[in-house]
Amino acid sequence: MKKMNNNYFPNPVDISDVVLPKELDALVESIAKNVHDVWAQGRISDGWKYGKQRDDKNKLHPCLVPYEELPEGEKEYDRKTAVGTLKLIIKLGFKIEKI
């Protein structure tokens, strides 16, 4: 592990052995959509607007669109966050069930 300048050593929980049940696929997609919406809301609150190309100076971003309109690669990024979160919950001993 590479040492960071500020003596911070990231140590995430190893979730590589956790397999999500198929019945959580819809939950993964719902969380991924929400992750995108939270990100977009924050950007918009900071003055960002939609632009065909990302432009940090002018606060333009091509992903400021509804989740359903994102390129598949961007959706996959949000799904990865959702899957990682759900795997961590299970790894920590919690059970996920719909009520």
Secondary structure as GFF3:
##gff-version 3
##sequence-region A 1 99
A	DSSP	three_ten_helix	22	24	.	.	.	ID=ss1
A	DSSP	alpha_helix	25	45	.	.	.	ID=ss2
A	DSSP	beta_strand	49	50	.	.	.	ID=ss3
A	DSSP	beta_strand	60	61	.	.	.	ID=ss4
A	DSSP	three_ten_helix	67	69	.	.	.	ID=ss5
A	DSSP	alpha_helix	72	91	.	.	.	ID=ss6
###
